Amino acid sequence: MTQSSQSEFLWFLQLSRDGEFIGTKNKMPRRPTLPYLQSLISTAGEAGFDALLTATNYHSEHENYTAAVAALATTAATDPALLIAVRPGMFQPAMYAKMLATLQNLFPGRVRLNIVTGSSPAENAMYGDFEDHARRYERTREFIQILRQLWTQPPPQSFKSDIYAFDNAVLDPAPVQPIPIYFGGASPVAQGIAAELADVYLMWGEREDMIRERLAQMQALAGKTGRKLRYGLRTHVIVRETEAEARQAAERLISRVDPEVRAAFVASHAHVDGVGQQRQIDMVKNLDADLMVEPGLWAGVGMARSGVGVALIGDPGQVAAKIRRYEEMGFSSFIFSGYPHLEEARRFGELVMPLLKGGAEDSRAIYTDKVAPVA
């Protein structure tokens, strides 16, 4: 018996096609239908996850707020919460504050918010957002300030700057429960905003020495504000009953990366202006053929996927031990994903979650004969 983890664990609600291989020319076979999203949510709940992230991405098949509303409305009140990502340039903050308050009041305790400033000017332009890096972060700070103001102060409320302005906004009722705000970013301005306004500061998986340095920076900044932040880590995960099987699964995941897809993906790096995304790109340069960044951390997902490109990898004990080290560093929130997302959520619940939640090593969170095959 091991000590039960007090961390929260989140999975990923895949709003694009899902499947066993990434980086292929052909689309993944499984579409993110509403029944599939419902299955992902319920399976993640059975596996022991507290919530699922709905990312905002122009290339996703579904717009994430709409998908989140549909998913919340068609799953049980006892199912996991949704961490809904938003880009401040896409919505007026007074309206979005009302939208999120409505969701939290209709589905109490099942709404969290992830603020995403954006890493690629090319993708931002697809939404009609042409602001540069500095201006986007000015806007992000005001966006969060306005949400906080409207959610916590009595109406009517007004605000005026050269970015946002509104008069006598009435948000009533306020959210029945506080809506926690998750926010990440590796640049100094992003870290400052997080220290001032976020509840959870998110980081993408990196080498442990890089993570320790970032944590120390953030803890110092938060100390100056007198606030106490929680810290979250976002990675993929590949776990199998043996380390050898996990390595084989990793190799299989990227075994069909198309050279043209890979070339286009590498070319897109030239347009990245986000510090966190650039750190991911730089971290994996000149790796050996096994793509191992350090023991237990594999960089193959970054061959064909933007955002976080690394995965925890190994047998259940190795993956659980890596997570425990992160907890010792100061992390208490983890957002994981894996392809295909339904099967990998179940696998994590069967193999790793019992080790984290203090069960016997041979216990399983979900009792099935085997992980279901890809449909």
VENNOR-V908157 format. One record per residue. N is the residue number from 1. SS is DSSP state (a for helix, b for strand, c for the rest). PHI is phi in whole degrees, -180 to 180 (NA if undefined). D_CENTER is the distance of its C-alpha to the mean C-alpha in Angstrom with 2 decimals. Layout:
N:SS:PHI:D_CENTER
N:SS:PHI:D_CENTER
This chain:
1:c:NA:29.87
2:c:-112:27.13
3:c:-67:25.84
4:c:-71:23.08
5:c:-68:19.70
6:c:-98:18.97
7:c:-75:15.23
8:b:-99:12.73
9:b:-124:10.78
10:b:-117:7.99
11:b:-111:7.91
12:b:-115:6.80
13:c:-91:9.39
14:c:-73:10.87
15:c:-100:12.73
16:c:-112:14.60
17:c:-62:17.21
18:b:-124:16.54
19:c:179:18.81
20:c:-89:19.92
21:c:-130:20.14
22:c:-115:18.19
23:c:78:20.03
24:c:-90:22.92
25:c:-72:25.06
26:c:-75:25.22
27:c:-68:22.46
28:c:-59:20.68
29:c:-75:22.94
30:b:-101:20.87
31:c:-83:20.16
32:c:-83:17.53
33:c:-66:20.40
34:a:-61:20.19
35:a:-59:21.67
36:a:-68:19.06
37:a:-62:16.20
38:a:-61:18.38
39:a:-64:18.85
40:a:-60:15.20
41:a:-65:14.83
42:a:-68:18.14
43:a:-65:17.68
44:a:-62:14.45
45:a:-64:16.57
46:a:-62:19.47
47:c:-78:17.55
48:c:103:16.79
49:c:-81:13.16
50:c:-88:12.97
51:b:-161:10.37
52:b:-132:8.12
53:b:-84:5.28
54:b:-108:7.58
55:c:-77:6.82
56:c:-104:10.04
57:c:-156:12.01
58:c:-62:15.80
59:c:-84:16.16
60:c:-67:14.49
61:c:-69:17.33
62:c:-116:16.35
63:c:-74:15.67
64:a:-74:12.77
65:a:-67:14.77
66:a:-62:17.70
67:a:-63:15.95
68:a:-65:14.42
69:a:-60:17.99
70:a:-61:19.51
71:a:-69:17.32
72:a:-64:17.92
73:a:-73:21.57
74:c:-119:22.15
75:c:-122:20.60
76:c:-75:22.14
77:c:-61:21.89
78:c:-89:21.23
79:c:-73:18.20
80:c:-61:14.66
81:b:-74:13.20
82:b:-119:10.69
83:b:-96:8.03
84:b:-93:9.36
85:b:-85:8.43
86:b:-144:11.78
87:c:-101:13.68
88:a:-55:16.71
89:a:-72:19.08
90:a:-94:18.76
91:c:-139:20.14
92:c:-72:22.83
93:a:-63:21.43
94:a:-64:24.32
95:a:-71:23.65
96:a:-69:19.92
97:a:-59:20.76
98:a:-67:23.13
99:a:-62:20.76
100:a:-70:18.19
101:a:-62:21.19
102:a:-60:22.63
103:a:-61:19.65
104:a:-66:19.57
105:a:-75:23.35
106:a:-79:23.43
107:c:-130:20.75
108:c:-56:21.08
109:c:78:18.35
110:c:-111:15.86
111:b:-127:14.21
112:b:-132:11.61
113:b:-127:10.69
114:b:-113:8.06
115:b:-86:10.54
116:c:-122:10.17
117:c:-79:13.52
118:c:108:13.44
119:c:-115:14.37
120:b:-127:17.01
121:a:-57:20.15
122:a:-64:21.01
123:a:-70:18.03
124:a:-56:18.45
125:a:-63:22.07
126:a:-63:21.33
127:c:-91:20.42
128:c:86:23.54
129:c:-107:21.94
130:c:-116:24.11
131:c:-73:23.55
132:c:-82:23.37
133:a:-57:20.90
134:a:-64:22.94
135:a:-67:23.50
136:a:-61:19.87
137:a:-75:19.18
138:a:-60:22.36
139:a:-65:21.19
140:a:-61:17.80
141:a:-59:19.81
142:a:-67:22.18
143:a:-58:19.66
144:a:-68:18.20
145:a:-58:21.82
146:a:-68:23.00
147:a:-57:20.48
148:a:-59:21.55
149:a:-61:25.16
150:a:-73:25.29
151:a:-79:23.54
152:a:-118:25.72
153:c:-108:29.00
154:c:-67:31.79
155:c:-77:32.47
156:c:-83:33.66
157:b:-126:31.48
158:b:-130:31.94
159:b:-157:30.28
160:b:-150:31.57
161:c:-150:30.49
162:c:-81:30.76
163:c:-105:27.19
164:c:-128:27.08
165:b:-154:30.01
166:b:-155:30.84
167:b:-123:33.80
168:b:55:34.28
169:b:-71:31.00
170:c:-114:31.25
171:c:-114:28.18
172:c:-149:29.81
173:c:-84:28.73
174:c:-70:25.98
175:c:-56:22.92
176:c:-64:24.40
177:c:-135:21.74
178:c:-57:19.73
179:c:-101:16.38
180:c:-68:14.07
181:b:-109:12.43
182:b:-103:9.27
183:b:-152:9.87
184:b:-131:9.68
185:c:156:12.40
186:c:-97:14.95
187:c:-75:18.04
188:a:-57:20.54
189:a:-68:20.27
190:a:-64:16.51
191:a:-64:17.19
192:a:-64:20.08
193:a:-64:18.29
194:a:-61:15.75
195:a:-62:18.81
196:a:-83:20.66
197:a:-130:18.42
198:c:-84:14.97
199:c:-95:14.66
200:b:-129:11.67
201:b:-94:11.32
202:b:-98:8.15
203:b:-129:9.20
204:b:-83:8.63
205:c:-59:11.02
206:c:-143:14.58
207:c:-59:18.08
208:a:-61:18.90
209:a:-66:21.42
210:a:-68:19.02
211:a:-65:16.60
212:a:-60:19.68
213:a:-63:20.90
214:a:-64:17.83
215:a:-61:17.80
216:a:-62:21.52
217:a:-60:21.22
218:a:-69:18.80
219:a:-64:20.92
220:a:-67:23.98
221:a:-65:22.70
222:a:-63:21.64
223:a:-61:25.05
224:a:-68:26.83
225:a:-86:25.39
226:c:77:26.28
227:c:-103:22.84
228:c:-117:20.88
229:c:-90:17.15
230:b:-99:14.75
231:b:-124:12.54
232:b:-123:9.13
233:b:-125:8.23
234:b:-114:5.54
235:c:-147:7.96
236:b:-86:9.64
237:b:-147:12.66
238:b:-130:16.22
239:b:-124:18.60
240:b:-139:22.17
241:c:-68:25.27
242:c:-132:26.51
243:a:-63:25.19
244:a:-62:27.31
245:a:-66:25.81
246:a:-65:22.25
247:a:-65:23.51
248:a:-64:25.22
249:a:-64:22.17
250:a:-64:20.29
251:a:-63:23.34
252:a:-66:23.59
253:a:-56:20.08
254:c:-107:21.16
255:c:-71:24.84
256:c:-118:25.06
257:c:-61:23.39
258:c:-79:25.90
259:a:-56:27.52
260:a:-69:27.44
261:a:-63:23.75
262:a:-62:23.19
263:a:-63:25.65
264:a:-66:24.08
265:a:-66:20.66
266:a:-64:22.37
267:a:-62:24.32
268:a:-67:21.28
269:a:-61:20.52
270:a:-66:23.55
271:a:-99:21.94
272:b:-76:18.89
273:c:-123:19.42
274:c:-85:16.14
275:a:-65:16.84
276:a:-63:13.50
277:a:-65:13.75
278:a:-66:17.39
279:a:-64:16.85
280:a:-62:14.97
281:a:-64:17.95
282:a:-68:20.54
283:a:-63:19.36
284:c:-98:20.04
285:c:-70:23.39
286:c:64:26.47
287:c:-76:24.91
288:c:-69:27.26
289:c:-61:27.35
290:c:-79:25.26
291:c:61:22.24
292:b:-86:21.72
293:b:-77:20.37
294:b:-163:21.64
295:c:-55:22.46
296:c:86:19.61
297:b:-132:17.25
298:b:-114:17.67
299:c:-104:16.90
300:a:-67:17.92
301:a:-62:14.75
302:a:-70:15.20
303:a:-67:18.56
304:c:-149:17.40
305:c:-142:13.76
306:c:-80:12.47
307:c:77:9.44
308:c:-67:8.91
309:c:-114:12.14
310:c:-116:12.81
311:b:-135:12.99
312:b:-68:14.61
313:b:-143:17.87
314:b:148:20.99
315:b:-81:22.83
316:a:-55:21.62
317:a:-64:23.38
318:a:-66:22.03
319:a:-66:18.34
320:a:-63:19.05
321:a:-65:21.03
322:a:-64:18.34
323:a:-64:15.99
324:a:-61:19.10
325:a:-65:19.69
326:a:-62:16.34
327:a:-62:17.33
328:a:-63:20.70
329:a:-69:19.31
330:c:135:17.82
331:c:-81:14.24
332:c:-135:13.94
333:b:-140:10.31
334:b:-133:8.39
335:b:-118:5.28
336:c:-113:7.29
337:c:-159:8.50
338:c:-170:12.01
339:c:-106:14.72
340:c:-72:16.12
341:a:-70:13.40
342:a:-67:16.04
343:a:-65:18.20
344:a:-74:15.71
345:a:-63:14.34
346:a:-63:18.06
347:a:-63:18.88
348:a:-62:16.48
349:a:-64:18.00
350:a:-77:21.42
351:a:-97:21.36
352:c:-108:19.05
353:a:-56:18.41
354:a:-60:22.19
355:a:-72:22.34
356:a:-84:19.73
357:c:-90:21.21
358:c:89:24.69
359:c:-83:26.30
360:c:-65:28.88
361:c:-64:27.75
362:c:-97:29.18
363:c:-83:27.56
364:c:-132:24.96
365:c:-75:22.59
366:c:-126:23.53
367:c:-98:27.06
368:c:-133:27.43
369:c:-67:29.81
370:c:-160:27.23
371:c:-69:23.82
372:c:-62:24.51
373:c:-72:25.10
374:c:-67:23.36
375:c:-75:25.14
